[in-house]
Structures are given as structure tokens and as C-alpha cells.
Amino acid sequence: MTREEVLAEKGWKRQTTHDEPRLSNVVEMYEEMNFEVHLEPFSSDEESGCIECMKAMPDKYKTIYTKKKAID
């Protein structure tokens, strides 16, 4: 089972992968929209499309997962 599948079972939805400064901007946007945000290290096995630059410096990138915050 992939990490993405494990997180999906817990209610997390994969959104996107970014590095700074865009990463912080996107996290802030999701939090303002009342989402919980979870960051995972970049994994080339779970990405599609052109990722050669990400694979060259994988520690720079994080994958954003979100889920709606529970209502109190």
C-alpha cells in the first residue's frame, strides 16, 4: 500500500507538490479555507508528469494533503 493510499484511508486528499515560497502560500490558502493541512516528503513514485527537476533536489519539495476540519 502506498503512502497516498494510507493517507486517503484516513480522509486526506492529495492536492499538489511545491517548494518554497509557493508551498507556504498554498498551505496558508488551504488553512484559510478551513482545511487541515498535512505535508509529506516528495516521492517520485507518487508523482506524474515532468518531475526531473524535483528528482534532482527532492528535499526542497513537499506534497500537500488536505481534509476538512471537524466542526466543533
Summary of the structure (lengths in Angstrom):
residues: 72
radius of gyration: 12.7
end to end distance: 32.2
largest distance: 43.0
contacts: 171
relative contact order: 0.28
helix: 40%
strand: 28%
